[in-house]
């Protein structure tokens, strides 16, 4: 495993890997693990957006919808410019979820020295996603996130992914950058699958 991680690290340089998946597919969880393994930093659009909503007392995602593209550009893209990230590889958690945003995201990443070298899709069925949602209602381990507590809001998030994010993934696929991973496994198995698939991809 370590040899594969080291090979990925050398291939990636200060580039980026963008992780996508349905809500509750484990994007941030796996993003944190991958960033730590590669000696990099995690940029999560969800975390950045929720922080800005709290700071500015705005509710843009409370109904499950994606934020407007202009606000996404204003809030999220400046993070690529941060001096503390300059020499680090980046793991992105769904940066650019709305079809049409991906080109600007890729251009920004390239310009700031973090070219996107792969897009990882954590594949999990909607039935399994809903099962995870129901389980979390008992465990209550998502903190105060209201979008993970209301089934109607959560359904909107699933609809948004299908309608707006799936075309983004098709774009990455057309560019030859999409890496598919089985997300319906234990966290440890998913991480191992990510490493194996990225290693194979890096050797092409």
Secondary structure, DSSP 8 states (H G I E B T S, - for coil): -HHHHHHHHHHHTT-EEEEEESTTS-HHHHHHHHHHHHT-EEEEHHHHHHHHHHHHT--SSTTS----HHHHHHHHGGGGG-GGGTTS-EEEESS--STTSHHHHHHHHHHTT--EEEEEEEE--HHHHHHHHHHHHHH--STT-GGGT-HHHHHHHHHHIIIIIHHHHHHHHHTT-EEEEE-SS-HHHHHHHHHHHHHHHHT-
